[in-house]
Amino acid sequence: MSDNDELTALIRETFSRIWPSSDPDIANYLTPMVARFARSDCRDRHFLVEFQRGDLGKLASRIWEAMLYGRFQDLGWNMASEDKGPDFLIDDQVYIEAVAAQPGDAAKGGLPQEWQDGGANGAGMVPTDQMLLRWTSVIKAKRDGYLKCLEQEAVDPKLPFVIAVNTCRLGGDTLGIGGVPLAAMAVLPFGSPQAHVDVQTGQPLGGWQLSWQDTVLKANGEEIPTDNFLQEDYRCVSAIVGCSGFYAFPDDRDKFCGQPPYYVIHNPLAANPLPRPWLPGAIEYAVTAHDTHRLQLDQLPA
């Protein structure tokens, strides 16, 4: 058996052990993607060890790294990785840090247990605020890690830095509320739809608009900001990439370069902004106007 055959068998065995009742099409879809990354120089020495352990959190992170690697390399972008600093450096021009958000402990403010057990099929309302807390947590952690890299002079301070977040383990959809992606709601102050209503007719006056929500509450009452892309201390983050899945149905693959949809949210205050649009095949958004309690977010042309 060749090394490639052994690698493929190892990946398939891991998928069948961890997801014994899953659709085999998902394993067939992910296996070559993971194998491609595992054979590359960009994966670290712990990749296969952590992949095989069966910890769903680590497995999700490793699959997301493989997805990003395949997506960017298929665009013809040169991918590099070092032991220190962000996960990837693209064409010596853009740093990418990958992270898979985790649902957390329901008893300690994580997603409600009934939602975790049922996912998108669970009964009740979508726990949007709890999801946003998971987004803000990983974004802050990766921002903080990048600031340390800057202090240690491990990265070039003049290059853009992008945080890529996969939320497959949170359930739900990346699209969010009122057409605004959750990736945008995690870094810009978009809240629930609201309208002024005629008390006589009950009809909205002037249409529905998204409320201004610059914080979400943790279980202990602490306010966590959701307007970080309007704050100076997040200028080092050029953009957020959000993706809510690990699998794309065959009929959808041509739309999004063979993978689930990627949403790119550009930071209007970025110290090192990306080109707009930046990622072919992604759905990209940029703030085109903002002042006190007014924010205009527009989808960029493909």
C-alpha angles and dihedrals in degrees: 000000000000124000089251091053091049092049092050091048091050092052093046092048090052092051093047092048096047098036103028095161098040124119108274089222088070092056090045089052097047102037099075090042092054092042091052091054093043089057093049130093089238098072116090125235092260096055101099094036093055092040092058098044095083098232103143093210094054091041090054091051092050094048090050091053089052092049093051092046092052094044095051096040091051087059088059093252117148111240123207133170136187133194090248127049130020122348097256141019112202118210088333086286113084132039118216125195115191125206136167113214115229127216093233131207110316090212091056100047100285124131113306112273093235089056092048090049094047103027114189090348095057121115123252135037123328107261093232097163093050089049091051089052089057090049094048092047096056093040091053092046092052092044090052091049091052092050088056089052088053091050090050091047089236093135137041106258091208096062125089117256121209128190112210113200126191115195101182091125092056094061122215125075135300090228094083126185128342092357094303113125117238086237088065094043089055094059104023127054100254116143138170123319114272138174141181107250131209104240091212100049102020089228121139114254113222095357132275122310134181113256123239107257116170098167141035124204125243119217089264092054096256113146115233117197120240096181099075094131087065092053129087095228091066096051089106089068109080097187147338123237114202130190127169102194148054096204136055120199112238093247091055100046098087090056096058107028094270098306139082115285117290118209118204119199113191118213108236091206098043115150088211108027124198124233111272112258097025113162116054113227094019129113106242132194134190134183108247098179137009138166135141107339093338124103131171117199117184132187111239121231113261 
